Amino acid sequence: ISSPADRENFTLLLAAIRSVLDGQSRIDGRKYDLTIAGAPGNEYLKKIEGRRVAELVDYIFVMGYDMHGSWDGYSDLTAPLYQLPGYSPQYKNSVSDGVSAYLAAGIPAEKIVLGIPFYGYLYEGVSPEGQGLHSPFVRARSISYDRVRQEYLNRPGMSGGFSEPAAVPWLYGDSLFISYEDARSVTAKAAW
């Protein structure tokens, strides 16, 4: 959404699509879902008419991923369920903050579907301070869970842990920091 008029135009577009889908449903008796994906948090919600959009769509898939990544100046957690306490050299956010913003904007909980990543980010060239977390980095890229499991979880020189405050795992070693998801973090998000 790039202009102020797009806020209302987005609603009008969804209304037009909803009308066509409902018309087709009357013809063939099938149900047609209309869904959108939305960024987590208030910045995105300021760009749409949240309540009106929620009335038109069947579900809103809240993108509970890419909270941090290669576009940032510092390594960080990809999809923390909760914000890490304490100082961060960059913006803070979390899955719970993002979904809570939708609820506070009047979006019904039954319309919200949480998107969970099955990947993480590998940051190269991080410093040992903080075991690579919140470190400047040379390069970063997404990495699948299979690659994390096959190439890094048991790799000599790599150590890891589970951030209880953020409810996500991480790995550090050889000037690498990896933020990813595992069964425990996905379970925590599903339970939340």
N, C-alpha and C positions, 0 to 999 in steps of 0.2 A: 504494500500500500504506500504510494508515493505522493499523493496529494490529499488535502483535507476532504475533497469530494469523494475520494475512494472509500471513506468510512461508510457513507450511505450507499455508494454504488455497489459495494461488496454485498450489503444486505439485499439490494435490489436484484443483483445477479443470482443470489441464492433463492430469492423468492420466485424468480422466473424459472429456475431449474426445478424447484419444488413443484411449481404449477404443472410443468411438463411431466414430471414423474408421477404426480397424482393423476393427471389425465390418462397417462398410459396404464396406470393401475386400474382405473375404472374400465378401460377397454379389455384388459387381459386378466384382471383379477389377481395379479401378482403384486407383492409389496416391493417397492423400490426405496432403498435407504439412501439418504443424502448425508454425507459426512464431510468434515473438514479436518485438517491438521492445523494446530495452532501452537505457536511458541509459548513456553511457560512464562507467566509473569505479567505484570502491569503494563510494561511497554507495548506489548502486542495488544493487550486488551483495550488500551487507549485508542488503537487504530481501527477497532471494529465496534459495532453496536452489539455487545455481548448478549444481552437478554433477547434482543430481536433475532439474532443469529441462532441462539439456542432454541427458539420457537420453531425455526425453519428446518433445522437439521435433526437427524436422528441421534448422531453422536459427534462429539468433538474429541479428536485424538490429540491429547496434550503431549507435546514432544518432550518427554522426560529424559532427554539425552543431549549431548553436545552443550552441556552447561559451560564447559571449557574445552579448548582444543588447540589446534595448530595456529589459529588466528590470534591467540593471546600472546602476551609478552612473557608469561611465566607458566611453568608446568602446573597442572592442577588436576582435580578430580573431574572425570567426565560427567558423572551423573550421581552426585551425592544426594542421598535421600534427605539429609539435613545439612545445614551449613556447618562447616568446621568452626569451632569457637576460636577466638583470638584474632591476631593480625593476619591479613592477607595483603600482598602487594598489588592486588587487582580486585575487581568487583567480586562480590560474593552472591551466590544463588544456590538454590537446591530444588529438588523435585517437590518437596513439601511446600516450599514457598510458592512455586509455580502453580500447583494445583489449588492451594489455599487462595491465591489471587482470583482464580476462576470462581471458586465458591463465594468469595466476598463480592464478586461482581454480579452475583445472582444467577450464575449458571447452575442448574440442578445437578447434583452429584450423579444421578442416573444417566446423564448425558455425557459424562466424562469417561474417557478410556485413556489410561496411562500408557504411553509408549515407553518401552524399556529397551535399552541397547543390548545387543548381543556382540558387542565389540568394545574396544577401549581406545586409548591413545598412548602411543609410545613416543616419549620425548627423548631425544638424543642430546648429548653434551651437557647434561645437568651437573650441578655441583653436588658434592657429598653432604653439604649442609642441609639439614632437614630431610636427609635421605632422598634428595632430589625434588621434594615437593616445594612448590613456590620458588623454583629456580629458573633463571634465564636458561634458554636452551638454544641449540644450534638448528635442529630440525625436529619436526613432529609429524606423525601420520597416524591414521586410524589402523587398528590391528584387530583381527578377528579373535574371538575367544579360543578357537581351535589353535591358532598360532601361539597365543599366550600359553595355553596348556602344553602344546607340543614342544615349543622352543625356549620358553622362559621359566616356567614354574619350577622345574628341577635343574635349571642351568647352574653350574658352579659359579659362584660369585654373585648370584642374585639372592636377595632376601626379600621377604614380603611380610605383609600383615593385613589386618582388617581394621579399618578405622571405625571404632565403635561409635564415635559421635556422628560420623557421616554415613555409616552403614554401607561401606564399600571397601573392596580389597585394593591393594596396590603392591607393586614390586619395585625394587631398586637394586642397582648394581651395574658395574662397568659403565658408569656415566649415563645410565638409562633410568628413566622413571616411567612406569606403566600404570595407568589407571584403567581399570576394567571392571566387568561384572562377573559374578560367579553365582552358584546356586544359593548361597547364603544372602547375597545382596538382592537378588531377584525375589527371593522369598520374603525379605524384609519389605520390599516395595509392594509386593502383592498383599501382604498382611496389613500394611499401612492403608 
